[in-house]
Amino acid sequence: MSSLLDSAALLPGFADPVLGGQAVFRAVLDALARPGRPVTCPEPVAAPAPLGRAMAAAALTLVDFDTPVWLDPALAIPAAQSFLRFHTGAPLVADAAAASFVFVADLAALPRLGGLALGEDRYPDRSATLVVEVPALDGTAMGRFTGPGIATAEPAGVVGLPSWFREDWAANGAAYPLGVDLLFTCGDRMLGLPRTTRWEG
């Protein structure tokens, strides 16, 4: 068992950690600057399942030893934990409310948004970012995304979210400047929803 964990931890991640991280960081910024528009992850990442390509790339780019991470039960398996610890040094926490980054691969385990770190009045940036794997980013549109960074409304084609999500997202937006930010992933693609984005219709 230990040899399997060691081999998972030692998967190389980015072929070139510096260039790969820079390319993915630009892609994440693009996704958040143009909410609702899927972006293809520019760098391949070798990661143990169930970490998808874009989710693993985001983790290796955004997370470090100073960012507490919460993993849902699907991700909180030894191989994925070893991989993330080896490549990022991030502390893994048992309480999602204590995390700076929340990673979810099983939508049934998606925590309610109001129970996460929403930031503080003086430090709204001290909030959580969710990275959530979904079945599709371009399914049948259920409404539209509007808000800063969106010139014309983008169709809301994110698939598989629980029934309570849109109510929670509306409350999250109403708490601005506090609130969480979201990065949806699907395979090698990602879609950003900063807290300023509205889901209408």
Secondary structure by P-SEA (a helix, b strand, c coil): caaaaaaaaaccccccaaaaaaaaaaaaaaaaacccccccccccccccccccaaaaaaaaccccccbbbbbccccccaaaaaaaaacccbbbbcccccccbbbbccccccccccccccccccccccbbbbbbbcccccccccbbbbcccccccccccccccccaaaaaaaaaaaaccbbbbbbbbcccbbbbbcccccccc
